[in-house]
Amino acid sequence: MKKYIKFTFVGLGLLSLSSCINTLDTKPTQTFESEVIWGNKVSTEGFINKTYDEVLRDGWVQCVDWEARTPNSAQCSQVGEGIDNVATEAGLNRNNDWGINRFGILRRANMILANVAASNSLNEEEKKELMAHGYLIRGMIFFNQARKMGRIVPVTQVFSIADEETVKIPLTESPAESYKYIIEDFKKAIEGLPAINDPGLPTKWAAGVLLSRAALQAYAYTNDKSYLDICINAANEVINNSGIKLTTSQGMFNETDLYNSEILWGFYREKENTKIGDYAELIRTYPNISNDDVKMTGGTEFLCPQGRTFEGWAIYFPTQDLVDQFLVTDAKTGNALPWYETSQFLDNVNVLDASSITEPGQVDKLTRTNKEVRNMPSKQDFLQLNKNFPTFLRYAKLKEGVKKDISDIMYENRDKRFYTAVIYDKCNWVGEKIELNFGGNSYRGVRDREDGGWYNTTTGYYWRKSNIESPSPRAFFDCRVALHYNICRLGEAYLNLAEAYLCKGEVAKAVETMNNTRTVHGGIAPSKASSLEQAWADYIRERNCELTNESGDLYFSYLRWGKYGGYANHGRKPGDIIYDLDKPVYQIQINKERNTILVNQLTLLNSASRQFTEKRYLFPINQSWLDTRAIYNINDGKNGGQNEGW
């Protein structure tokens, strides 16, 4: 890791700016002293590592914002940040910039390829490895653009100021053309990257996972079945030849197991260089709750001497939809079932009619010390509803004489990944016992607003995954932490392989493959799916459990599944509206005595207005960027290069 950090900023002092061609950002045109950077492997690696840093920060290590556009999470803040306007499509238009202009960083990638190839100081083995990094970087830039917008400007050479005509490169005609560049770059990267590398640097196995991921996306947008074979071959190569095995580690997503062998490529940061406030995955997932707040509702006070264990600005929260994905081992049969279907739940609770909930405070009430009344459910729970879906999905109460409380019954014996992903009622977090029941120290109404969103939960949960387990001295903006985020893991190779088998209709192979992560990482009984419909349902569940809130994977997975159609999208035709992105998400409420639960729509700030229209399979390309290119007579094709519907 220290090598990676050390080289992150090498080369910055060697850059100098000059004028640029307006049709295409080609700056800087004089970017290096050749003998300084390309004179030896060490200085060349410094340039490469700085380039990786820029690429990874541009859409590869962020996850909480993309997850909030899936059913697994919600952005919701009454302080001012509001809700995610991509999930509702209210904020989408052709003035958005989804990263079509990445010519500066592409220039760096192409400089690596051109100058390493031309170097008289590097030997052939060094050239092969260093150029592989250039191919991987370029492929990642193109892939990030293509999975968002479909089309790219395929810049594959270094330009000079005299190349004004040459740089008038049009957009690719379609995603099909874009993915040809991406797949080719990833293949070349695999050929030259080492099997073992320093932490924070990619290996051929990491590139193999990226290739398998890109091949699935390519298949979804082209229907070219050859991409399925590319995915299968790449994933099998990683699984069978890397020598790496799945483990039962519970610390791969925080600071307790940073270098687990399953992490094929991670983004690492040293404590002295990193603050909680630097990353939304941290500062935007820790709540902001003081003991003064807790005292007003009667919860258990925090242990931190300042009464401020948590002083974050949380706006992202896991949903009940995600929690439902994590199966529970049935106490009688050992089968893996949804929590609400297990014998331990059904034997100990009365399942009540959710539609009988008709007024605020029907289940529970409390009065804060300032005389404010809190209601379960609240008035807001009946407002701004999506009437195409149930307002209250579940309503249940413990039977008389049951000794366990309802939280214990719901959250015990879960898929092990639940405990690494979600903060739930009665669990421990940052040295504190977290209470998410009505009146508890971290529940939605503990602060200024009855329905949460005052930098505290709106769903009844907080994120643990991609968080720091033990920030010292506490979770606040200036706290320094060592962190890592996973870019590629072995678990994804198994899932990409399983998905390719499903696309081929090979159910038995798909189920056998996905059961690897389900049983080893999840610790639950294997899937017994025997039909394509059952297998797709179990697979989508498995990918959500394995890769939730990790490298932004699942939003783009839902786009793929919508493109496939059929059992991958609730029986709808390929390219139809994606059901799971077109529905409200749900929250949970647990009463003060922990004997009653409600699961209902998250409606705060019009959160239930999520929608998905077909045009969102590709985001718009920034129109002003297209207009500028048109002035310089660059022909970007139909509609001036704009994606359909925008």
Secondary structure, DSSP 8 states (H G I E B T S, - for coil): -HHHHHHTTTTGGG-B-----TTS----SB---HHHHTTSHHHHHHHHHHHHHHHHTTTTS--HHHHTTSTTEEEEETTTTEE-TTTSSTT--TT---S---HHHHHHHHHHHHHHHH-SSS-HHHHHHHHHHHHHHHHHHHHHHHHHHS------S---TT-TTTT-----SSHHHHHHHHHHHHHHHHHHS-SS--TTS--HHHHHHHHHHHHHHHHHHH--THHHHHHHHHHHHHHHHS-------S-TTSTTSTT-TTEEEEEEE-GGG-BGGG-HHHHTTS-EE-HHHHHHHT-----STTS-SEE----EEE-HHHHHHS-EE-TTT--EE-GGGSHHHHTTEEE--GGG--STTSSEEEE-TTS-EEEES-GGGGSS--TTS-SEEEEEEE-TT--S-HHHHHHTTB-HHHHHHEE-TT-EETTEE---STT-TTSTTSSSSTT--SSS-SSS-EE-TTS-S--SS-EETT-B--EEEEEEEHHHHHHHHHHHHHHTT-HHHHHHHHHHHHHHTS-S------SHHHHHHHHHHHHHHHHTTSTTHHHHHHHHHHHH-BGGGTTB-TTS--GGGSS--EEEEE-TTSSEEEEEE--GGGGGG----GGGGS----HHHHHHHHHTT----GGGG--TT-
